[in-house]
């Protein structure tokens, strides 16, 4: 993923403060435990997880991630989190 693509994705999320807690929660869930012990020594999802998500979303592991799709995904996650809290 290019730097410009990351900036566009982050920018899309920054314009939606209502999704910030959900985005942080999803980032934490996708980040491997003890991430600081393995290269690239950054709190990012494992490449195989990202490949899986790209293939299931777009059918191609090399597809660019569309910012509206990220917003839709985070909105869905927020809704699922809310449903999980009320179902228990």
MODELLER restraints for C-alpha pairs under 7 A, 6 or more apart:
rsr = mdl.restraints
at = mdl.atoms
rsr.add(forms.Gaussian(group=physical.xy_distance, feature=features.Distance(at['CA:8:A'], at['CA:67:A']), mean=6.76, stdev=0.5))
rsr.add(forms.Gaussian(group=physical.xy_distance, feature=features.Distance(at['CA:9:A'], at['CA:67:A']), mean=5.10, stdev=0.5))
rsr.add(forms.Gaussian(group=physical.xy_distance, feature=features.Distance(at['CA:12:A'], at['CA:67:A']), mean=6.03, stdev=0.5))
rsr.add(forms.Gaussian(group=physical.xy_distance, feature=features.Distance(at['CA:13:A'], at['CA:19:A']), mean=6.96, stdev=0.5))
rsr.add(forms.Gaussian(group=physical.xy_distance, feature=features.Distance(at['CA:13:A'], at['CA:71:A']), mean=6.76, stdev=0.5))
rsr.add(forms.Gaussian(group=physical.xy_distance, feature=features.Distance(at['CA:19:A'], at['CA:74:A']), mean=6.65, stdev=0.5))
rsr.add(forms.Gaussian(group=physical.xy_distance, feature=features.Distance(at['CA:19:A'], at['CA:75:A']), mean=6.96, stdev=0.5))
rsr.add(forms.Gaussian(group=physical.xy_distance, feature=features.Distance(at['CA:22:A'], at['CA:74:A']), mean=6.44, stdev=0.5))
rsr.add(forms.Gaussian(group=physical.xy_distance, feature=features.Distance(at['CA:22:A'], at['CA:77:A']), mean=6.99, stdev=0.5))
rsr.add(forms.Gaussian(group=physical.xy_distance, feature=features.Distance(at['CA:22:A'], at['CA:78:A']), mean=5.82, stdev=0.5))
rsr.add(forms.Gaussian(group=physical.xy_distance, feature=features.Distance(at['CA:23:A'], at['CA:74:A']), mean=6.39, stdev=0.5))
rsr.add(forms.Gaussian(group=physical.xy_distance, feature=features.Distance(at['CA:30:A'], at['CA:45:A']), mean=5.19, stdev=0.5))
rsr.add(forms.Gaussian(group=physical.xy_distance, feature=features.Distance(at['CA:31:A'], at['CA:43:A']), mean=5.71, stdev=0.5))
rsr.add(forms.Gaussian(group=physical.xy_distance, feature=features.Distance(at['CA:31:A'], at['CA:44:A']), mean=5.32, stdev=0.5))
rsr.add(forms.Gaussian(group=physical.xy_distance, feature=features.Distance(at['CA:31:A'], at['CA:45:A']), mean=4.66, stdev=0.5))
rsr.add(forms.Gaussian(group=physical.xy_distance, feature=features.Distance(at['CA:32:A'], at['CA:45:A']), mean=6.45, stdev=0.5))
rsr.add(forms.Gaussian(group=physical.xy_distance, feature=features.Distance(at['CA:32:A'], at['CA:46:A']), mean=6.97, stdev=0.5))
rsr.add(forms.Gaussian(group=physical.xy_distance, feature=features.Distance(at['CA:35:A'], at['CA:41:A']), mean=6.14, stdev=0.5))
rsr.add(forms.Gaussian(group=physical.xy_distance, feature=features.Distance(at['CA:35:A'], at['CA:42:A']), mean=6.48, stdev=0.5))
rsr.add(forms.Gaussian(group=physical.xy_distance, feature=features.Distance(at['CA:35:A'], at['CA:43:A']), mean=5.84, stdev=0.5))
rsr.add(forms.Gaussian(group=physical.xy_distance, feature=features.Distance(at['CA:36:A'], at['CA:42:A']), mean=6.35, stdev=0.5))
rsr.add(forms.Gaussian(group=physical.xy_distance, feature=features.Distance(at['CA:51:A'], at['CA:61:A']), mean=5.14, stdev=0.5))
rsr.add(forms.Gaussian(group=physical.xy_distance, feature=features.Distance(at['CA:54:A'], at['CA:60:A']), mean=6.14, stdev=0.5))
rsr.add(forms.Gaussian(group=physical.xy_distance, feature=features.Distance(at['CA:54:A'], at['CA:61:A']), mean=4.98, stdev=0.5))
rsr.add(forms.Gaussian(group=physical.xy_distance, feature=features.Distance(at['CA:54:A'], at['CA:63:A']), mean=6.83, stdev=0.5))
rsr.add(forms.Gaussian(group=physical.xy_distance, feature=features.Distance(at['CA:55:A'], at['CA:61:A']), mean=5.02, stdev=0.5))
